[in-house]
Amino acid sequence: MKRIFVLIVLAMAVSFCAAQNSKKAESTSTPAGAEIQFDKKVCDLGTVKLNEVATDTFTFTNVGKKPLVLYNVTAACNCTKVEYSTAPVMPGKTGTIKVIFKADKPDDVGARTKRITVDSNAASDRVILTLKANVVMD
């Protein structure tokens, strides 16, 4: 009788541990809240002429389980503008951040690297994107 009882308790303990590991694996694969995942974090515009406008788009996906909201997306300088929607991005859906770059001062000639900061309600909180360009004279 003791052996049967011990075997039952042991089987229950193994089942409990397996269920906990399953839940843990599930929670690490899909965040419980909103989570942002970018297709790329660096955009290289290549060669851009002085006073020429160059654009590109960062695409992101909400890989979490709750709606994702971008609170603030800012560029580090006045030569870079961003356009984005503040509407919630539902789980599994994608959104975009359009980047508009225009170097208009002779001092801007040369290799340029600009930071774009993305603040959201995602578990990762803040994401830094990078914009690169080689500015040349007209």
Rosetta constraint file for C-alpha pairs under 8 A:
AtomPair CA 1 CA 5 HARMONIC 6.28 0.50
AtomPair CA 2 CA 6 HARMONIC 6.08 0.50
AtomPair CA 3 CA 7 HARMONIC 6.05 0.50
AtomPair CA 4 CA 8 HARMONIC 6.15 0.50
AtomPair CA 5 CA 9 HARMONIC 6.21 0.50
AtomPair CA 6 CA 10 HARMONIC 6.01 0.50
AtomPair CA 7 CA 11 HARMONIC 6.03 0.50
AtomPair CA 8 CA 12 HARMONIC 6.16 0.50
AtomPair CA 9 CA 13 HARMONIC 6.16 0.50
AtomPair CA 10 CA 14 HARMONIC 6.24 0.50
AtomPair CA 11 CA 15 HARMONIC 6.16 0.50
AtomPair CA 12 CA 16 HARMONIC 6.07 0.50
AtomPair CA 13 CA 17 HARMONIC 6.21 0.50
AtomPair CA 14 CA 18 HARMONIC 6.16 0.50
AtomPair CA 15 CA 19 HARMONIC 6.18 0.50
AtomPair CA 16 CA 20 HARMONIC 6.27 0.50
AtomPair CA 17 CA 21 HARMONIC 6.21 0.50
AtomPair CA 18 CA 22 HARMONIC 6.17 0.50
AtomPair CA 19 CA 23 HARMONIC 6.27 0.50
AtomPair CA 20 CA 24 HARMONIC 6.12 0.50
AtomPair CA 21 CA 25 HARMONIC 6.08 0.50
AtomPair CA 22 CA 26 HARMONIC 6.16 0.50
AtomPair CA 23 CA 27 HARMONIC 6.12 0.50
AtomPair CA 24 CA 28 HARMONIC 6.34 0.50
AtomPair CA 25 CA 29 HARMONIC 6.37 0.50
AtomPair CA 26 CA 30 HARMONIC 6.52 0.50
AtomPair CA 27 CA 31 HARMONIC 6.02 0.50
AtomPair CA 27 CA 32 HARMONIC 6.87 0.50
AtomPair CA 30 CA 63 HARMONIC 6.70 0.50
AtomPair CA 30 CA 64 HARMONIC 5.72 0.50
AtomPair CA 30 CA 65 HARMONIC 7.12 0.50
AtomPair CA 31 CA 35 HARMONIC 6.56 0.50
AtomPair CA 31 CA 63 HARMONIC 7.35 0.50
AtomPair CA 31 CA 64 HARMONIC 4.86 0.50
AtomPair CA 31 CA 65 HARMONIC 6.44 0.50
AtomPair CA 31 CA 123 HARMONIC 7.86 0.50
AtomPair CA 32 CA 64 HARMONIC 6.15 0.50
AtomPair CA 32 CA 65 HARMONIC 5.43 0.50
AtomPair CA 32 CA 66 HARMONIC 7.19 0.50
AtomPair CA 33 CA 64 HARMONIC 5.46 0.50
AtomPair CA 33 CA 65 HARMONIC 5.30 0.50
AtomPair CA 33 CA 66 HARMONIC 4.97 0.50
AtomPair CA 33 CA 67 HARMONIC 7.81 0.50
AtomPair CA 33 CA 122 HARMONIC 6.97 0.50
AtomPair CA 33 CA 123 HARMONIC 6.72 0.50
AtomPair CA 34 CA 62 HARMONIC 6.44 0.50
AtomPair CA 34 CA 63 HARMONIC 7.03 0.50
AtomPair CA 34 CA 64 HARMONIC 4.33 0.50
AtomPair CA 34 CA 65 HARMONIC 5.77 0.50
AtomPair CA 34 CA 66 HARMONIC 4.72 0.50
AtomPair CA 34 CA 67 HARMONIC 5.75 0.50
AtomPair CA 34 CA 68 HARMONIC 5.09 0.50
AtomPair CA 34 CA 91 HARMONIC 7.38 0.50
AtomPair CA 34 CA 121 HARMONIC 6.61 0.50
AtomPair CA 34 CA 122 HARMONIC 4.71 0.50
AtomPair CA 34 CA 123 HARMONIC 6.36 0.50
AtomPair CA 35 CA 62 HARMONIC 5.41 0.50
AtomPair CA 35 CA 63 HARMONIC 5.36 0.50
AtomPair CA 35 CA 64 HARMONIC 4.56 0.50
AtomPair CA 35 CA 65 HARMONIC 7.88 0.50
AtomPair CA 35 CA 68 HARMONIC 6.89 0.50
AtomPair CA 35 CA 121 HARMONIC 7.87 0.50
AtomPair CA 35 CA 122 HARMONIC 4.44 0.50
AtomPair CA 35 CA 123 HARMONIC 5.66 0.50
AtomPair CA 35 CA 124 HARMONIC 6.75 0.50
AtomPair CA 36 CA 60 HARMONIC 6.43 0.50
AtomPair CA 36 CA 61 HARMONIC 5.81 0.50
AtomPair CA 36 CA 62 HARMONIC 4.91 0.50
AtomPair CA 36 CA 63 HARMONIC 6.20 0.50
AtomPair CA 36 CA 64 HARMONIC 7.42 0.50
AtomPair CA 36 CA 68 HARMONIC 7.42 0.50
AtomPair CA 36 CA 122 HARMONIC 5.99 0.50
AtomPair CA 36 CA 124 HARMONIC 7.44 0.50
AtomPair CA 37 CA 60 HARMONIC 5.36 0.50
AtomPair CA 37 CA 61 HARMONIC 5.26 0.50
AtomPair CA 37 CA 62 HARMONIC 6.45 0.50
AtomPair CA 37 CA 63 HARMONIC 6.64 0.50
AtomPair CA 38 CA 58 HARMONIC 7.04 0.50
AtomPair CA 38 CA 59 HARMONIC 5.86 0.50
AtomPair CA 38 CA 60 HARMONIC 4.16 0.50
AtomPair CA 38 CA 61 HARMONIC 6.42 0.50
AtomPair CA 39 CA 58 HARMONIC 7.11 0.50
AtomPair CA 39 CA 59 HARMONIC 5.77 0.50
AtomPair CA 39 CA 60 HARMONIC 5.97 0.50
AtomPair CA 39 CA 61 HARMONIC 7.97 0.50
AtomPair CA 40 CA 58 HARMONIC 6.75 0.50
AtomPair CA 40 CA 59 HARMONIC 7.50 0.50
AtomPair CA 41 CA 58 HARMONIC 7.52 0.50
AtomPair CA 41 CA 128 HARMONIC 7.50 0.50
AtomPair CA 41 CA 129 HARMONIC 4.89 0.50
AtomPair CA 41 CA 130 HARMONIC 6.20 0.50
AtomPair CA 42 CA 129 HARMONIC 5.97 0.50
AtomPair CA 42 CA 130 HARMONIC 4.66 0.50
AtomPair CA 42 CA 131 HARMONIC 5.93 0.50
AtomPair CA 42 CA 132 HARMONIC 7.53 0.50
AtomPair CA 43 CA 56 HARMONIC 7.40 0.50
AtomPair CA 43 CA 58 HARMONIC 7.84 0.50
AtomPair CA 43 CA 130 HARMONIC 6.20 0.50
AtomPair CA 43 CA 131 HARMONIC 4.88 0.50
AtomPair CA 43 CA 132 HARMONIC 6.08 0.50
AtomPair CA 44 CA 131 HARMONIC 6.04 0.50
AtomPair CA 44 CA 132 HARMONIC 4.62 0.50
AtomPair CA 44 CA 133 HARMONIC 5.96 0.50
AtomPair CA 45 CA 54 HARMONIC 7.10 0.50
AtomPair CA 45 CA 55 HARMONIC 7.69 0.50
AtomPair CA 45 CA 56 HARMONIC 7.48 0.50
AtomPair CA 45 CA 131 HARMONIC 7.39 0.50
AtomPair CA 45 CA 132 HARMONIC 5.97 0.50
AtomPair CA 45 CA 133 HARMONIC 5.03 0.50
AtomPair CA 45 CA 134 HARMONIC 7.69 0.50
AtomPair CA 46 CA 132 HARMONIC 7.26 0.50
AtomPair CA 46 CA 133 HARMONIC 5.17 0.50
AtomPair CA 46 CA 134 HARMONIC 5.83 0.50
AtomPair CA 47 CA 133 HARMONIC 6.03 0.50
AtomPair CA 47 CA 134 HARMONIC 4.67 0.50
AtomPair CA 47 CA 135 HARMONIC 5.88 0.50
AtomPair CA 47 CA 136 HARMONIC 6.93 0.50
AtomPair CA 48 CA 52 HARMONIC 6.59 0.50
AtomPair CA 48 CA 53 HARMONIC 7.87 0.50
AtomPair CA 48 CA 54 HARMONIC 6.96 0.50
AtomPair CA 48 CA 133 HARMONIC 6.49 0.50
AtomPair CA 48 CA 134 HARMONIC 5.95 0.50
AtomPair CA 48 CA 135 HARMONIC 4.86 0.50
AtomPair CA 48 CA 136 HARMONIC 6.22 0.50
AtomPair CA 49 CA 103 HARMONIC 7.94 0.50
AtomPair CA 49 CA 135 HARMONIC 5.57 0.50
AtomPair CA 49 CA 136 HARMONIC 4.91 0.50
AtomPair CA 49 CA 137 HARMONIC 5.70 0.50
AtomPair CA 49 CA 138 HARMONIC 5.46 0.50
AtomPair CA 50 CA 102 HARMONIC 7.42 0.50
AtomPair CA 50 CA 103 HARMONIC 5.51 0.50
AtomPair CA 50 CA 104 HARMONIC 5.66 0.50
AtomPair CA 50 CA 105 HARMONIC 7.40 0.50
AtomPair CA 50 CA 106 HARMONIC 7.59 0.50
AtomPair CA 50 CA 108 HARMONIC 7.77 0.50
AtomPair CA 50 CA 109 HARMONIC 7.08 0.50
AtomPair CA 50 CA 135 HARMONIC 6.05 0.50
AtomPair CA 50 CA 136 HARMONIC 5.80 0.50
AtomPair CA 50 CA 137 HARMONIC 5.26 0.50
AtomPair CA 50 CA 138 HARMONIC 5.78 0.50
AtomPair CA 51 CA 102 HARMONIC 5.95 0.50
AtomPair CA 51 CA 103 HARMONIC 5.58 0.50
AtomPair CA 51 CA 104 HARMONIC 4.67 0.50
AtomPair CA 51 CA 105 HARMONIC 7.91 0.50
AtomPair CA 51 CA 138 HARMONIC 7.89 0.50
AtomPair CA 52 CA 102 HARMONIC 5.86 0.50
AtomPair CA 52 CA 103 HARMONIC 7.13 0.50
AtomPair CA 52 CA 104 HARMONIC 7.93 0.50
AtomPair CA 53 CA 100 HARMONIC 6.84 0.50
AtomPair CA 53 CA 101 HARMONIC 5.74 0.50
AtomPair CA 53 CA 102 HARMONIC 4.79 0.50
AtomPair CA 53 CA 103 HARMONIC 7.84 0.50
AtomPair CA 54 CA 100 HARMONIC 5.92 0.50
AtomPair CA 54 CA 101 HARMONIC 5.20 0.50
AtomPair CA 54 CA 102 HARMONIC 6.49 0.50
AtomPair CA 55 CA 98 HARMONIC 7.09 0.50
AtomPair CA 55 CA 99 HARMONIC 5.48 0.50
AtomPair CA 55 CA 100 HARMONIC 4.57 0.50
AtomPair CA 55 CA 101 HARMONIC 6.14 0.50
AtomPair CA 56 CA 98 HARMONIC 5.98 0.50
AtomPair CA 56 CA 99 HARMONIC 5.42 0.50
AtomPair CA 56 CA 100 HARMONIC 6.94 0.50
AtomPair CA 57 CA 96 HARMONIC 6.42 0.50
AtomPair CA 57 CA 97 HARMONIC 5.61 0.50
AtomPair CA 57 CA 98 HARMONIC 4.43 0.50
AtomPair CA 57 CA 99 HARMONIC 5.93 0.50
AtomPair CA 58 CA 96 HARMONIC 5.61 0.50
AtomPair CA 58 CA 97 HARMONIC 5.14 0.50
AtomPair CA 58 CA 98 HARMONIC 6.42 0.50
AtomPair CA 58 CA 99 HARMONIC 7.73 0.50
AtomPair CA 59 CA 94 HARMONIC 6.89 0.50
AtomPair CA 59 CA 95 HARMONIC 5.86 0.50
AtomPair CA 59 CA 96 HARMONIC 4.50 0.50
AtomPair CA 59 CA 97 HARMONIC 6.51 0.50
AtomPair CA 60 CA 94 HARMONIC 5.50 0.50
AtomPair CA 60 CA 95 HARMONIC 5.43 0.50
AtomPair CA 60 CA 96 HARMONIC 6.12 0.50
AtomPair CA 61 CA 91 HARMONIC 7.97 0.50
AtomPair CA 61 CA 92 HARMONIC 6.42 0.50
AtomPair CA 61 CA 93 HARMONIC 5.73 0.50
AtomPair CA 61 CA 94 HARMONIC 4.26 0.50
AtomPair CA 61 CA 95 HARMONIC 6.39 0.50
AtomPair CA 62 CA 67 HARMONIC 7.54 0.50
AtomPair CA 62 CA 68 HARMONIC 6.27 0.50
AtomPair CA 62 CA 89 HARMONIC 6.59 0.50
AtomPair CA 62 CA 90 HARMONIC 6.69 0.50
AtomPair CA 62 CA 91 HARMONIC 5.14 0.50
AtomPair CA 62 CA 92 HARMONIC 5.40 0.50
AtomPair CA 62 CA 93 HARMONIC 5.88 0.50
AtomPair CA 62 CA 94 HARMONIC 6.35 0.50
AtomPair CA 63 CA 91 HARMONIC 6.01 0.50
AtomPair CA 63 CA 92 HARMONIC 5.60 0.50
AtomPair CA 64 CA 91 HARMONIC 5.71 0.50
AtomPair CA 64 CA 92 HARMONIC 7.42 0.50
AtomPair CA 65 CA 91 HARMONIC 5.39 0.50
AtomPair CA 66 CA 90 HARMONIC 6.77 0.50
AtomPair CA 66 CA 91 HARMONIC 5.89 0.50
AtomPair CA 67 CA 88 HARMONIC 5.62 0.50
AtomPair CA 67 CA 89 HARMONIC 5.45 0.50
AtomPair CA 67 CA 90 HARMONIC 4.51 0.50
AtomPair CA 67 CA 91 HARMONIC 5.85 0.50
AtomPair CA 68 CA 88 HARMONIC 5.32 0.50
AtomPair CA 68 CA 89 HARMONIC 4.95 0.50
AtomPair CA 68 CA 90 HARMONIC 6.35 0.50
AtomPair CA 68 CA 91 HARMONIC 7.45 0.50
AtomPair CA 68 CA 120 HARMONIC 7.13 0.50
AtomPair CA 68 CA 121 HARMONIC 6.19 0.50
AtomPair CA 68 CA 122 HARMONIC 6.42 0.50
AtomPair CA 69 CA 86 HARMONIC 6.22 0.50
AtomPair CA 69 CA 87 HARMONIC 6.60 0.50
AtomPair CA 69 CA 88 HARMONIC 4.76 0.50
AtomPair CA 69 CA 89 HARMONIC 6.41 0.50
AtomPair CA 69 CA 120 HARMONIC 5.56 0.50
AtomPair CA 69 CA 121 HARMONIC 5.81 0.50
AtomPair CA 69 CA 122 HARMONIC 7.76 0.50
AtomPair CA 70 CA 85 HARMONIC 7.52 0.50
AtomPair CA 70 CA 86 HARMONIC 5.64 0.50
AtomPair CA 70 CA 87 HARMONIC 7.90 0.50
AtomPair CA 70 CA 88 HARMONIC 7.61 0.50
AtomPair CA 70 CA 118 HARMONIC 7.17 0.50
AtomPair CA 70 CA 119 HARMONIC 6.02 0.50
AtomPair CA 70 CA 120 HARMONIC 4.30 0.50
AtomPair CA 70 CA 121 HARMONIC 6.88 0.50
AtomPair CA 71 CA 86 HARMONIC 6.78 0.50
AtomPair CA 71 CA 118 HARMONIC 7.90 0.50
AtomPair CA 71 CA 119 HARMONIC 5.56 0.50
AtomPair CA 71 CA 120 HARMONIC 5.06 0.50
AtomPair CA 71 CA 121 HARMONIC 7.42 0.50
AtomPair CA 72 CA 117 HARMONIC 7.90 0.50
AtomPair CA 72 CA 118 HARMONIC 6.10 0.50
AtomPair CA 72 CA 119 HARMONIC 5.13 0.50
AtomPair CA 72 CA 120 HARMONIC 6.94 0.50
AtomPair CA 73 CA 82 HARMONIC 7.07 0.50
AtomPair CA 73 CA 84 HARMONIC 7.65 0.50
AtomPair CA 73 CA 116 HARMONIC 6.90 0.50
AtomPair CA 73 CA 117 HARMONIC 5.57 0.50
AtomPair CA 73 CA 118 HARMONIC 4.54 0.50
AtomPair CA 73 CA 119 HARMONIC 6.19 0.50
AtomPair CA 74 CA 81 HARMONIC 7.77 0.50
AtomPair CA 74 CA 82 HARMONIC 6.89 0.50
AtomPair CA 74 CA 116 HARMONIC 5.57 0.50
AtomPair CA 74 CA 117 HARMONIC 5.30 0.50
AtomPair CA 74 CA 118 HARMONIC 6.78 0.50
AtomPair CA 75 CA 80 HARMONIC 5.87 0.50
AtomPair CA 75 CA 81 HARMONIC 6.36 0.50
AtomPair CA 75 CA 82 HARMONIC 6.98 0.50
AtomPair CA 75 CA 114 HARMONIC 7.31 0.50
AtomPair CA 75 CA 115 HARMONIC 6.00 0.50
AtomPair CA 75 CA 116 HARMONIC 4.45 0.50
AtomPair CA 75 CA 117 HARMONIC 6.45 0.50
AtomPair CA 76 CA 80 HARMONIC 7.45 0.50
AtomPair CA 76 CA 114 HARMONIC 6.30 0.50
AtomPair CA 76 CA 115 HARMONIC 5.49 0.50
AtomPair CA 76 CA 116 HARMONIC 6.26 0.50
AtomPair CA 76 CA 117 HARMONIC 7.92 0.50
AtomPair CA 77 CA 114 HARMONIC 7.47 0.50
AtomPair CA 79 CA 101 HARMONIC 5.75 0.50
AtomPair CA 79 CA 102 HARMONIC 5.22 0.50
AtomPair CA 79 CA 103 HARMONIC 5.64 0.50
AtomPair CA 79 CA 104 HARMONIC 7.59 0.50
AtomPair CA 80 CA 99 HARMONIC 6.88 0.50
AtomPair CA 80 CA 100 HARMONIC 5.61 0.50
AtomPair CA 80 CA 101 HARMONIC 4.55 0.50
AtomPair CA 80 CA 102 HARMONIC 6.52 0.50
AtomPair CA 80 CA 114 HARMONIC 7.81 0.50
AtomPair CA 81 CA 99 HARMONIC 5.90 0.50
AtomPair CA 81 CA 100 HARMONIC 5.05 0.50
AtomPair CA 81 CA 101 HARMONIC 6.50 0.50
AtomPair CA 82 CA 97 HARMONIC 6.66 0.50
AtomPair CA 82 CA 98 HARMONIC 5.56 0.50
AtomPair CA 82 CA 99 HARMONIC 4.70 0.50
AtomPair CA 82 CA 100 HARMONIC 6.15 0.50
AtomPair CA 83 CA 97 HARMONIC 5.80 0.50
AtomPair CA 83 CA 98 HARMONIC 5.04 0.50
AtomPair CA 83 CA 99 HARMONIC 6.64 0.50
AtomPair CA 84 CA 96 HARMONIC 6.42 0.50
AtomPair CA 84 CA 97 HARMONIC 4.86 0.50
AtomPair CA 84 CA 98 HARMONIC 6.46 0.50
AtomPair CA 85 CA 95 HARMONIC 7.89 0.50
AtomPair CA 85 CA 96 HARMONIC 7.79 0.50
AtomPair CA 85 CA 97 HARMONIC 7.85 0.50
AtomPair CA 89 CA 93 HARMONIC 6.11 0.50
AtomPair CA 89 CA 94 HARMONIC 6.69 0.50
AtomPair CA 89 CA 95 HARMONIC 6.66 0.50
AtomPair CA 103 CA 108 HARMONIC 5.93 0.50
AtomPair CA 103 CA 109 HARMONIC 7.86 0.50
AtomPair CA 103 CA 135 HARMONIC 7.20 0.50
AtomPair CA 104 CA 108 HARMONIC 6.99 0.50
AtomPair CA 105 CA 109 HARMONIC 7.63 0.50
AtomPair CA 106 CA 137 HARMONIC 7.83 0.50
AtomPair CA 108 CA 112 HARMONIC 7.53 0.50
AtomPair CA 108 CA 135 HARMONIC 6.70 0.50
AtomPair CA 109 CA 134 HARMONIC 7.41 0.50
AtomPair CA 109 CA 135 HARMONIC 4.72 0.50
AtomPair CA 109 CA 136 HARMONIC 5.36 0.50
AtomPair CA 109 CA 137 HARMONIC 6.74 0.50
AtomPair CA 110 CA 134 HARMONIC 5.41 0.50
AtomPair CA 110 CA 135 HARMONIC 4.97 0.50
AtomPair CA 110 CA 136 HARMONIC 6.36 0.50
AtomPair CA 111 CA 132 HARMONIC 7.48 0.50
AtomPair CA 111 CA 133 HARMONIC 5.94 0.50
AtomPair CA 111 CA 134 HARMONIC 4.32 0.50
AtomPair CA 111 CA 135 HARMONIC 6.22 0.50
AtomPair CA 112 CA 132 HARMONIC 5.68 0.50
AtomPair CA 112 CA 133 HARMONIC 5.23 0.50
AtomPair CA 112 CA 134 HARMONIC 5.99 0.50
AtomPair CA 112 CA 135 HARMONIC 7.14 0.50
AtomPair CA 113 CA 130 HARMONIC 6.80 0.50
AtomPair CA 113 CA 131 HARMONIC 5.65 0.50
AtomPair CA 113 CA 132 HARMONIC 4.54 0.50
AtomPair CA 113 CA 133 HARMONIC 6.60 0.50
AtomPair CA 114 CA 130 HARMONIC 5.76 0.50
AtomPair CA 114 CA 131 HARMONIC 5.00 0.50
AtomPair CA 114 CA 132 HARMONIC 6.40 0.50
AtomPair CA 115 CA 128 HARMONIC 6.55 0.50
AtomPair CA 115 CA 129 HARMONIC 5.81 0.50
AtomPair CA 115 CA 130 HARMONIC 4.83 0.50
AtomPair CA 115 CA 131 HARMONIC 6.32 0.50
AtomPair CA 116 CA 128 HARMONIC 5.72 0.50
AtomPair CA 116 CA 129 HARMONIC 4.95 0.50
AtomPair CA 116 CA 130 HARMONIC 6.12 0.50
AtomPair CA 116 CA 131 HARMONIC 7.48 0.50
AtomPair CA 117 CA 126 HARMONIC 6.95 0.50
AtomPair CA 117 CA 127 HARMONIC 5.97 0.50
AtomPair CA 117 CA 128 HARMONIC 4.75 0.50
AtomPair CA 117 CA 129 HARMONIC 6.33 0.50
AtomPair CA 118 CA 126 HARMONIC 5.60 0.50
AtomPair CA 118 CA 127 HARMONIC 5.09 0.50
AtomPair CA 118 CA 128 HARMONIC 6.25 0.50
AtomPair CA 118 CA 129 HARMONIC 7.61 0.50
AtomPair CA 119 CA 125 HARMONIC 6.12 0.50
AtomPair CA 119 CA 126 HARMONIC 4.76 0.50
AtomPair CA 119 CA 127 HARMONIC 6.73 0.50
AtomPair CA 120 CA 125 HARMONIC 5.75 0.50
AtomPair CA 120 CA 126 HARMONIC 6.63 0.50
AtomPair CA 121 CA 125 HARMONIC 6.08 0.50
AtomPair CA 122 CA 126 HARMONIC 7.97 0.50
